[in-house]
Amino acid sequence: MSELQKFSEDARRKIVMEVLSGTLSKEQARHIYGIKSKSAILEWMRIFAGFERRLPKDPLPILKNMAIKEDSNSELKARIRQLEEELKLSRLKGRAYQIMVDIAKEEYGLDLEKKSGAKQFKDSEKRNQK
């Protein structure tokens, strides 16, 4: 069983974050978590940074921002939930208004919907000019 299969993605991310934060060195993490491969943690860093296996790029600058991105993701998800609730409430208000207009029209014969091209009364025109 490879080290990738042995540890869940969350466990690998936790180990990588401990190494990046300086809490543990790669060697200490290997011993504490029983990781046999000497390059497993570095490979996980490359995976989380979005690099392929054979690229020689240094993943540390990208990975150090990983915690910040995860925080902003959770903030964005919370904002999305908030906006979805606001949209739901807005749709509900719109539906309630439409029902009110329909009832006024049926029960009282009032047409509350604004007609396009409606003219203003002459009295209101005089007030607007003052």
N, C-alpha and C positions, 0 to 999 in steps of 0.2 A: 504494500500500500504506500503510495507516494505521500509526501508531506502535504501536498495540495488537497488530497482526498481525506487526510486524517483530521484536518482542522476546518471548521466552518469558515465562511467568509467573514462573519463577525469576529470570530476568534483571531483570524489572521489580521484583520484591521486593528484590533485591540493590541496585538503584539507589535505591529508596525508603529502604531501611535506611541507605545511605550518606548520603543527604540528612538523614534524621532524626537520625542520630548526630552530624551536624555535620562529618563528614569532607569532604563536598562541599556547595556551595550548589546550588540548583536550576539556576542558570545554568552552573556548572562541570560539572555532570552532563550537561546538554544538550550542551555542547561536547565533552566527553570521549567520550560514547557516540553522538554524532551524531544527537541527537534534534532534529528540526526544529520540532516543535510546542512553543510556549511554555507550553502548559497541560497537556501530556501527563503530567508527573510529578505535578502536583497531581491530575489525574484518576485516576492510578494509586493515589495516597494515598486518595482517596475510595472507590475500588473495594475496596481492601484493608481499609478501615475499615467497609465494608458500607453506604455511603451511595450513593444513586442520584445520577445526574448533576446534577440540578437542585436538589438540596438545598444550602442555603447553610451548613450546619454545618461547623465546623472539625474535620477528621479527625485532627489532630496528637495530641490526648490518647489517642485509641484506638490510633493507630499506634505510639506510643512503647511501648505495652505489647505490641505484636505479637511482638517477640523473646522476651519472657518467656513468652507463650502458646505459642509454638512449642517452647520448651524444656520447658514442662510437658507438652505433647502428646507429646514423645518420651519423657519420663519415664513418662507414663501408658501409652504403648504398650509400653514395656519391662516395666512392672508387669503388664500384661495378659498378655504372653508368659509371664512368671514364673508367674502364677496358672493359666494354661492348662496349663503343665507340671506344676504341683502337682496339678491336677485329674486329669490323665492318670495320674500316679503313684498317686493315691488310688484311682482306678477300677481300676487294675491290682492294687493290694493287695487291694481288695474282691473282685475276681474270683479271686485266688489263695486267699483265705480260703474262698470258696465252694467251690472245687475241693477244698481240704483237708477241709472239712466233708463233701462228697459222698464222698470217698475213705474217710474214717473210718466213714461210715454203711455204705457198700457192703462194704468189706474187713473191718471189725471189728464191725459191727453197733452202733456207737455213734451216738447221736443228740445231736450237740453244739449244735444250735440251741436257744435258750432258748424254753421254752414259756410262753405268757402265763398268768398266774395260778398259777405254780408256787409251792408252799409251801416254806418253809425248814424245815430239820431242827430238832428241839427243842433240840439241843445248841447250835446256832448262835444260837438265840433267847436262850438263857440267857447266852451270852457277850456279846451286844449289850446286854442289860439291865444288866450290871455296869459 
